[in-house]
C-alpha cells in the first residue's frame, strides 16, 4: 500500500534535468515483490566456472557464463591496465532511462568475485563478498575469518564450520545467529 507520505517522498526525490522534473511513479507491486526483484541481481552464494575476458584464464565467478556479461578476474580487474571510462555513455533524454541502464549492465565488465584479491594467496578459495580471510573454503559475506568452512554472514571468527550469521565465534559447528561464543555445537 502506498501512503500519502510515500507519494510526497517520491515527489521530493524526483530528479530535475534541464529544469524539467521527472516524477518517480508510484509502485505497482507490493513491498515483498519489489524487494525480491531488487535482490535478484545480488548473488552471494552461487559460484560458476567462467573465463576472464582479459586474460582468457578459467576462473570461478559469481556471474553465470550464460548471462552474457563480461567478467574479469579480481587480478585483471585490479590491474587497471584497462580503461573503465571507455564504457561510459552520455545521458540521452530521447531514450528511456532504463534502456540506457540495461545497455550499461550488458556492456560494462564485472569483477568475478567480490572481495580481496589476497584471498587466493591466503588459502581462501571459493569465497565471495569477503575480506581478510585465511584458510577458508566456501565462505560468503564474511570478513576477518580464519580456518572456516561452509559459512555465510560470519565476522571476526575462527575455526567455524557450517555457521550462519555469527560474529566473534570460535570453535563452532552449525551455529546460527550467535555473537561472542566459543566451543558451540
C-alpha positions, 0 to 999 in steps of 0.5 A: 500500500502506498501512503500519502507520505510515500507519494510526497517522498517520491515527489521530493526525490524526483530528479530535475534535468534541464529544469524539467522534473521527472516524477518517480511513479508510484509502485505497482507491486507490493513491498515483498515483490519489489524487494525480491526483484531488487535482490535478484541481481545480488548473488552471494552464494552461487559460484560458476566456472567462467573465463576472464575476458582479459586474460582468457584464464578459467576462473570461478565467478559469481556471474553465470557464463550464460548471462552474457556479461563480461567478467574479469578476474579480481587480478585483471580487474585490479590491474587497471591496465584497462580503461573503465571510462571507455564504457561510459555513455552520455545521458540521452533524454530521447531514450528511456532511462532504463534502456540506457541502464540495461545497455550499461549492465550488458556492456560494462565488465564485472569483477568475478568475485567480490572481495580481496584479491589476497584471498587466493594467496591466503588459502581462501578459495571459493569465497565471495563478498569477503575480506581478510580471510585465511584458510577458508573454503566456501565462505560468503559475506564474511570478513576477518575469518580464519580456518572456516568452512561452509559459512555465510554472514560470519565476522571476526571468527575462527575455526567455524564450520557450517555457521550462519550469521555469527560474529566473534565465534570460535570453535563452532559447528552449525551455529546460527545467529550467535555473537561472542561464543566459543566451543558451540555445537 
